[in-house]
Amino acid sequence: MPVLLYLLAVAVFAQGTSEFVLAGLLPGIATDLEVSLGQAGLLTSGFALGMAVGAPAMAAAGRRVSPRWTLTSFLALFIAAHVVGALTDSFAVMLASRIVAAFANAGFLAVALSTVTRIVPAERHTRALAIILGGTTLALIAGVPAGAFVGDVLGWRATLWAIALLCLPALAAVLAATPTEPPETAEASAGNSIGRELASLRSRPVQLNFVLAVLINAATFCTFTYLAAIATGPAGLTERTVPALLAVFGIGAFVGVSAAGRFGDRHWRHLITFTGPLLMAGWALLALTTANPAALWLLAFTLGALSFALGSTLIARIIATAHDAPTMGGSFATVALNIGAVVGPIAGGLAIEAGGVRGPIIVSAALVLLAVAVWTATSLIRRGLRIAPPEM
């Protein structure tokens, strides 16, 4: 695999830390900015919303620009947004800074994913994407717990400063090693226009993978966003143990992404079929054993593995089936990931307000149940019509 993939993964690690670290900082942010925990959860949704809107817009804007300069610009904007967030005492400004950071993150991730499809053979796309997404899971393993620890010791503002500093070496690496040829130059001979690329969204396989990815990622973020509140509430864990619990979830996520990268190119259909019901059962079991600390630790790892194995497989399938979108396919995947990350925390926040911290877990189980039902119904319909399953 090209060394550039690992450099991009470093940058994704820094940005993933920012996206996920608020799961361990929300109680402190809510207290400091004088808002409810449910309102503080909007910071996660706002970030995801910015990514969902920003991914296609930034990918389209960067079609005629060198990846080196688009990726560098996005990282610089990301750093600036974190400086603003670390300095403000206003929840509104904090929310705005998260949305701006998300736009920058979305642009970076969309261009990075599209760059992968240009430098890696098609039969190795899932493995290459697993390396990029590995930066996200390493953020869960190391970045998020470290950020939560820094936030617990020095305050949440210190965590934002640390993330900004973490991005600086990634910025230098991207500036030095990213290709300088604009993506549209490479694709011009194929006659790919934005309209043609967007039209690929009408493909049924793309639509199915998109819907499934939204549901699975919504389920993941619905509970993960409030994992600190769940751990220190019914489970009775101390705040000092929250970073370790987040790390356990992240280790599971890394295992899941690695498995998807190893088997997803050839056995993606089996991965979707078997991990979906297991994930649904896992969320249901967690809802029943929320007050049991041992179960929480075990299920944090298991659910992290299943969620990211299934989620990353679906993200890879979106890109694989968007054949006519060589420069925008990465943005489609980013949008699906982050629509789920918008819906999940909002649904989880409403569930907390209505029924306590067990509510988000129940909603997660219901979302995965819906995804399993959609996948099963689609498979049965195609079998009933005796049509071979489409390439997904």
Protein Blocks (a to p, Z undefined) as FASTA:
>chain_A
ZZklmmmmmmmmmmmmmmmmmmmmmmmmmmmnopafklmmmmmmmmmmmmmmmmmmmmmm
mmmgcfklmmmmmmmmmmmmmmmmmmpcbfklmmmmmmmmmmmmmmmmmmmmmmmmmmpc
fklmmmmmmmmmmmmmmmmmmmmmmmmmmmmmnojklmmmmmmmmmmmmmmmmmmmgcfb
dfklmmmmnopafklmmmmmmpmklmmmmmmmmmmmmmmmmmmmmmmmmmmmmnopafkl
mmmmmmmmmmmmmmmmmmmmmmmmmmmmmmmmmmmmmmmmmmmmmmmmmmpmklmmmmmm
mmmmmmmmmmmmmmmmmmmmmmmlmklmmmmmmmmmmmmmmmmmmmmmmmmmmnojklmm
mmmmmmmmmmmmmmmmmmmmmmmnopacddZZ
